[in-house]
């Protein structure tokens, strides 16, 4: 048996190889953080390379286990960033009147 790693080759792409707009992601993080009552260190996050920023947010934000698993399984850094952006947008929406989160 031989392990096939070719489907993960995209993880080795340079940060510039995908269109992650760090400022846009940090803006989404700001909305998400306000909705969840979080206070992330934005200055520290701004210093991270795009791929490191996505990884740090994916690991440290209070997403549901299934959401974290989806981030882990995203085939490319670009798809991981897109999924993270979508999760931040979903989490930034207010909970309904019953107190149940809508995501």
Secondary structure, DSSP 8 states (H G I E B T S, - for coil): -----GGGGGGGS-GGGS---HHHHHHHHHHHHHHHT----HHHHHTS-HHHHHHHHHHHS---HHHHHHHHH-SSHHHHHHHHHHHHHHHHS---TTS----
